[in-house]
Amino acid sequence: MDDTNDPVTWFLLRLDGKIDRMLDDIRELKLRMTAVEAAFVGVNRRIDRLEERLDQKEHHLDFAEPG
């Protein structure tokens, strides 16, 4: 017996396909988010290094703020 002509079965099959596509999209978004997070960490590290270098140069030139 072929139930694919049954409206409920047909609806459930379509729903199953949509859920599969949504899961694929979520997986892709997770991968992309992980890449964005890694890039953000890299940018923060570079900013930290630049701040350290600037502090060293200010200290060397005696431009550092009192405190």
N, CA, C and O atoms as CSV, one atom per row, in Angstrom:
chain,resi,resn,atom,element,x,y,z
A,1,MET,N,N,0.829,-1.184,0.000
A,1,MET,CA,C,0.000,0.000,0.000
A,1,MET,C,C,0.874,1.247,0.000
A,1,MET,O,O,1.796,1.358,0.807
A,2,ASP,N,N,0.595,2.171,-0.883
A,2,ASP,CA,C,1.363,3.397,-1.026
A,2,ASP,C,C,0.621,4.537,-0.326
A,2,ASP,O,O,-0.439,4.971,-0.778
A,3,ASP,N,N,1.197,5.020,0.793
A,3,ASP,CA,C,0.557,6.084,1.571
A,3,ASP,C,C,0.973,7.478,1.128
A,3,ASP,O,O,0.529,8.460,1.722
A,4,THR,N,N,1.814,7.595,0.098
A,4,THR,CA,C,2.286,8.925,-0.312
A,4,THR,C,C,1.168,9.766,-0.904
A,4,THR,O,O,1.322,10.983,-1.015
A,5,ASN,N,N,0.056,9.166,-1.286
A,5,ASN,CA,C,-1.073,9.940,-1.785
A,5,ASN,C,C,-1.971,10.452,-0.662
A,5,ASN,O,O,-2.838,11.297,-0.883
A,6,ASP,N,N,-1.757,9.940,0.521
A,6,ASP,CA,C,-2.517,10.387,1.683
A,6,ASP,C,C,-2.075,11.804,2.041
A,6,ASP,O,O,-0.876,12.049,2.174
A,7,PRO,N,N,-3.012,12.747,2.200
A,7,PRO,CA,C,-2.641,14.140,2.493
A,7,PRO,C,C,-1.822,14.302,3.770
A,7,PRO,O,O,-0.922,15.140,3.820
A,8,VAL,N,N,-2.114,13.525,4.787
A,8,VAL,CA,C,-1.361,13.643,6.039
A,8,VAL,C,C,0.068,13.152,5.834
A,8,VAL,O,O,1.019,13.794,6.280
A,9,THR,N,N,0.216,12.031,5.170
A,9,THR,CA,C,1.557,11.507,4.890
A,9,THR,C,C,2.332,12.482,4.025
A,9,THR,O,O,3.505,12.746,4.289
A,10,TRP,N,N,1.700,13.014,3.004
A,10,TRP,CA,C,2.340,13.977,2.117
A,10,TRP,C,C,2.797,15.206,2.914
A,10,TRP,O,O,3.910,15.698,2.724
A,11,PHE,N,N,1.931,15.695,3.803
A,11,PHE,CA,C,2.270,16.847,4.633
A,11,PHE,C,C,3.458,16.536,5.540
A,11,PHE,O,O,4.378,17.346,5.664
A,12,LEU,N,N,3.438,15.366,6.174
A,12,LEU,CA,C,4.524,14.986,7.075
A,12,LEU,C,C,5.851,14.832,6.336
A,12,LEU,O,O,6.904,15.196,6.860
A,13,LEU,N,N,5.799,14.293,5.119
A,13,LEU,CA,C,7.021,14.171,4.323
A,13,LEU,C,C,7.586,15.542,3.970
A,13,LEU,O,O,8.797,15.753,4.036
A,14,ARG,N,N,6.716,16.469,3.598
A,14,ARG,CA,C,7.163,17.842,3.312
A,14,ARG,C,C,7.748,18.489,4.558
A,14,ARG,O,O,8.782,19.153,4.494
A,15,LEU,N,N,7.085,18.294,5.688
A,15,LEU,CA,C,7.553,18.850,6.952
A,15,LEU,C,C,8.917,18.275,7.325
A,15,LEU,O,O,9.802,18.998,7.782
A,16,ASP,N,N,9.075,16.975,7.127
A,16,ASP,CA,C,10.347,16.320,7.414
A,16,ASP,C,C,11.463,16.918,6.559
A,16,ASP,O,O,12.566,17.151,7.055
A,17,GLY,N,N,11.186,17.165,5.288
A,17,GLY,CA,C,12.179,17.776,4.405
A,17,GLY,C,C,12.554,19.183,4.854
A,17,GLY,O,O,13.724,19.564,4.820
A,18,LYS,N,N,11.561,19.943,5.270
A,18,LYS,CA,C,11.827,21.301,5.743
A,18,LYS,C,C,12.667,21.283,7.018
A,18,LYS,O,O,13.574,22.099,7.182
A,19,ILE,N,N,12.365,20.361,7.906
A,19,ILE,CA,C,13.139,20.250,9.145
A,19,ILE,C,C,14.584,19.871,8.833
A,19,ILE,O,O,15.509,20.409,9.442
A,20,ASP,N,N,14.786,18.955,7.897
A,20,ASP,CA,C,16.147,18.576,7.488
A,20,ASP,C,C,16.914,19.784,6.965
A,20,ASP,O,O,18.081,19.975,7.308
A,21,ARG,N,N,16.261,20.608,6.128
A,21,ARG,CA,C,16.926,21.810,5.597
A,21,ARG,C,C,17.241,22.806,6.715
A,21,ARG,O,O,18.293,23.446,6.706
A,22,MET,N,N,16.330,22.931,7.670
A,22,MET,CA,C,16.576,23.830,8.800
A,22,MET,C,C,17.767,23.350,9.630
A,22,MET,O,O,18.590,24.156,10.064
A,23,LEU,N,N,17.855,22.047,9.848
A,23,LEU,CA,C,18.984,21.503,10.598
A,23,LEU,C,C,20.298,21.748,9.869
A,23,LEU,O,O,21.305,22.074,10.497
A,24,ASP,N,N,20.296,21.592,8.547
A,24,ASP,CA,C,21.489,21.885,7.758
A,24,ASP,C,C,21.870,23.360,7.888
A,24,ASP,O,O,23.047,23.689,8.037
A,25,ASP,N,N,20.881,24.240,7.831
A,25,ASP,CA,C,21.135,25.675,7.981
A,25,ASP,C,C,21.712,25.993,9.359
A,25,ASP,O,O,22.631,26.803,9.476
A,26,ILE,N,N,21.180,25.361,10.393
A,26,ILE,CA,C,21.670,25.592,11.749
A,26,ILE,C,C,23.113,25.126,11.876
A,26,ILE,O,O,23.935,25.806,12.492
A,27,ARG,N,N,23.422,23.980,11.302
A,27,ARG,CA,C,24.814,23.486,11.330
A,27,ARG,C,C,25.749,24.477,10.646
A,27,ARG,O,O,26.826,24.783,11.157
A,28,GLU,N,N,25.327,24.975,9.486
A,28,GLU,CA,C,26.153,25.942,8.767
A,28,GLU,C,C,26.321,27.225,9.576
A,28,GLU,O,O,27.416,27.784,9.630
A,29,LEU,N,N,25.254,27.692,10.198
A,29,LEU,CA,C,25.337,28.902,11.012
A,29,LEU,C,C,26.271,28.712,12.203
A,29,LEU,O,O,26.999,29.630,12.579
A,30,LYS,N,N,26.248,27.520,12.794
A,30,LYS,CA,C,27.152,27.239,13.908
A,30,LYS,C,C,28.610,27.286,13.441
A,30,LYS,O,O,29.471,27.839,14.126
A,31,LEU,N,N,28.875,26.707,12.281
A,31,LEU,CA,C,30.238,26.750,11.742
A,31,LEU,C,C,30.673,28.181,11.471
A,31,LEU,O,O,31.792,28.571,11.806
A,32,ARG,N,N,29.791,28.959,10.867
A,32,ARG,CA,C,30.122,30.348,10.584
A,32,ARG,C,C,30.321,31.145,11.872
A,32,ARG,O,O,31.236,31.964,11.961
A,33,MET,N,N,29.483,30.911,12.850
A,33,MET,CA,C,29.612,31.626,14.127
A,33,MET,C,C,30.930,31.292,14.798
A,33,MET,O,O,31.568,32.168,15.380
A,34,THR,N,N,31.343,30.042,14.725
A,34,THR,CA,C,32.623,29.644,15.290
A,34,THR,C,C,33.764,30.389,14.596
A,34,THR,O,O,34.709,30.827,15.252
A,35,ALA,N,N,33.677,30.531,13.285
A,35,ALA,CA,C,34.699,31.267,12.541
A,35,ALA,C,C,34.697,32.744,12.930
A,35,ALA,O,O,35.761,33.350,13.060
A,36,VAL,N,N,33.522,33.323,13.116
A,36,VAL,CA,C,33.430,34.725,13.523
A,36,VAL,C,C,34.039,34.905,14.914
A,36,VAL,O,O,34.775,35.862,15.155
A,37,GLU,N,N,33.734,33.994,15.815
A,37,GLU,CA,C,34.295,34.072,17.165
A,37,GLU,C,C,35.814,33.988,17.133
A,37,GLU,O,O,36.494,34.739,17.832
A,38,ALA,N,N,36.346,33.087,16.333
A,38,ALA,CA,C,37.800,32.941,16.225
A,38,ALA,C,C,38.426,34.215,15.663
A,38,ALA,O,O,39.471,34.657,16.142
A,39,ALA,N,N,37.801,34.799,14.665
A,39,ALA,CA,C,38.316,36.044,14.092
A,39,ALA,C,C,38.261,37.163,15.121
A,39,ALA,O,O,39.186,37.970,15.212
A,40,PHE,N,N,37.195,37.215,15.887
A,40,PHE,CA,C,37.050,38.244,16.920
A,40,PHE,C,C,38.147,38.114,17.977
A,40,PHE,O,O,38.707,39.115,18.425
A,41,VAL,N,N,38.448,36.883,18.370
A,41,VAL,CA,C,39.523,36.656,19.337
A,41,VAL,C,C,40.845,37.153,18.757
A,41,VAL,O,O,41.634,37.784,19.460
A,42,GLY,N,N,41.087,36.874,17.488
A,42,GLY,CA,C,42.310,37.341,16.843
A,42,GLY,C,C,42.406,38.855,16.810
A,42,GLY,O,O,43.476,39.413,17.050
A,43,VAL,N,N,41.314,39.518,16.521
A,43,VAL,CA,C,41.298,40.982,16.503
A,43,VAL,C,C,41.565,41.526,17.900
A,43,VAL,O,O,42.327,42.478,18.063
A,44,ASN,N,N,40.943,40.927,18.903
A,44,ASN,CA,C,41.172,41.378,20.279
A,44,ASN,C,C,42.628,41.208,20.693
A,44,ASN,O,O,43.182,42.068,21.378
A,45,ARG,N,N,43.248,40.112,20.286
A,45,ARG,CA,C,44.666,39.896,20.605
A,45,ARG,C,C,45.532,40.971,19.955
A,45,ARG,O,O,46.455,41.501,20.573
A,46,ARG,N,N,45.220,41.282,18.710
A,46,ARG,CA,C,46.006,42.323,18.026
A,46,ARG,C,C,45.833,43.664,18.706
A,46,ARG,O,O,46.803,44.406,18.868
A,47,ILE,N,N,44.616,43.987,19.105
A,47,ILE,CA,C,44.377,45.257,19.799
A,47,ILE,C,C,45.144,45.279,21.123
A,47,ILE,O,O,45.750,46.290,21.477
A,48,ASP,N,N,45.116,44.177,21.839
A,48,ASP,CA,C,45.855,44.103,23.107
A,48,ASP,C,C,47.347,44.335,22.888
A,48,ASP,O,O,47.983,45.070,23.644
A,49,ARG,N,N,47.903,43.705,21.851
A,49,ARG,CA,C,49.335,43.891,21.564
A,49,ARG,C,C,49.638,45.334,21.184
A,49,ARG,O,O,50.657,45.888,21.596
A,50,LEU,N,N,48.754,45.940,20.398
A,50,LEU,CA,C,48.966,47.338,20.017
A,50,LEU,C,C,48.886,48.259,21.229
A,50,LEU,O,O,49.659,49.210,21.339
A,51,GLU,N,N,47.959,47.982,22.137
A,51,GLU,CA,C,47.863,48.779,23.363
A,51,GLU,C,C,49.124,48.642,24.203
A,51,GLU,O,O,49.617,49.627,24.752
A,52,GLU,N,N,49.647,47.428,24.304
A,52,GLU,CA,C,50.886,47.210,25.050
A,52,GLU,C,C,52.035,47.988,24.430
A,52,GLU,O,O,52.813,48.631,25.135
A,53,ARG,N,N,52.138,47.929,23.114
A,53,ARG,CA,C,53.215,48.653,22.436
A,53,ARG,C,C,53.070,50.155,22.622
A,53,ARG,O,O,54.058,50.857,22.836
A,54,LEU,N,N,51.847,50.645,22.541
A,54,LEU,CA,C,51.613,52.066,22.733
A,54,LEU,C,C,51.966,52.478,24.161
A,54,LEU,O,O,52.580,53.524,24.372
A,55,ASP,N,N,51.581,51.662,25.138
A,55,ASP,CA,C,51.930,51.957,26.529
A,55,ASP,C,C,53.444,52.007,26.715
A,55,ASP,O,O,53.964,52.882,27.408
A,56,GLN,N,N,54.149,51.058,26.089
A,56,GLN,CA,C,55.607,51.041,26.195
A,56,GLN,C,C,56.213,52.310,25.602
A,56,GLN,O,O,57.124,52.904,26.178
A,57,LYS,N,N,55.700,52.714,24.452
A,57,LYS,CA,C,56.229,53.917,23.795
A,57,LYS,C,C,55.905,55.165,24.606
A,57,LYS,O,O,56.742,56.059,24.728
A,58,GLU,N,N,54.687,55.234,25.167
A,58,GLU,CA,C,54.328,56.371,26.003
A,58,GLU,C,C,55.234,56.433,27.229
A,58,GLU,O,O,55.698,57.505,27.618
A,59,HIS,N,N,55.477,55.280,27.826
A,59,HIS,CA,C,56.340,55.234,29.003
A,59,HIS,C,C,57.757,55.670,28.618
A,59,HIS,O,O,58.390,56.447,29.332
A,60,HIS,N,N,58.239,55.172,27.503
A,60,HIS,CA,C,59.582,55.517,27.033
A,60,HIS,C,C,59.698,57.024,26.774
A,60,HIS,O,O,60.730,57.625,27.072
A,61,LEU,N,N,58.674,57.618,26.237
A,61,LEU,CA,C,58.690,59.055,25.931
A,61,LEU,C,C,58.163,59.893,27.094
A,61,LEU,O,O,58.069,61.116,26.993
A,62,ASP,N,N,57.822,59.228,28.196
A,62,ASP,CA,C,57.311,59.890,29.386
A,62,ASP,C,C,55.994,60.627,29.111
A,62,ASP,O,O,55.760,61.714,29.640
A,63,PHE,N,N,55.130,60.017,28.271
A,63,PHE,CA,C,53.822,60.578,27.991
A,63,PHE,C,C,52.712,59.886,28.785
A,63,PHE,O,O,51.530,60.203,28.650
A,64,ALA,N,N,53.125,58.950,29.599
A,64,ALA,CA,C,52.110,58.164,30.309
A,64,ALA,C,C,51.319,59.047,31.250
A,64,ALA,O,O,51.847,59.992,31.836
A,65,GLU,N,N,50.060,58.725,31.383
A,65,GLU,CA,C,49.196,59.469,32.290
A,65,GLU,C,C,49.571,59.129,33.725
A,65,GLU,O,O,49.901,57.981,34.022
A,66,PRO,N,N,49.526,60.112,34.617
A,66,PRO,CA,C,49.832,59.798,36.021
A,66,PRO,C,C,48.789,58.858,36.597
A,66,PRO,O,O,47.616,58.887,36.224
A,67,GLY,N,N,49.240,58.043,37.498
A,67,GLY,CA,C,48.259,57.169,38.122
A,67,GLY,C,C,48.792,55.892,38.407
A,67,GLY,O,O,48.087,55.033,38.938
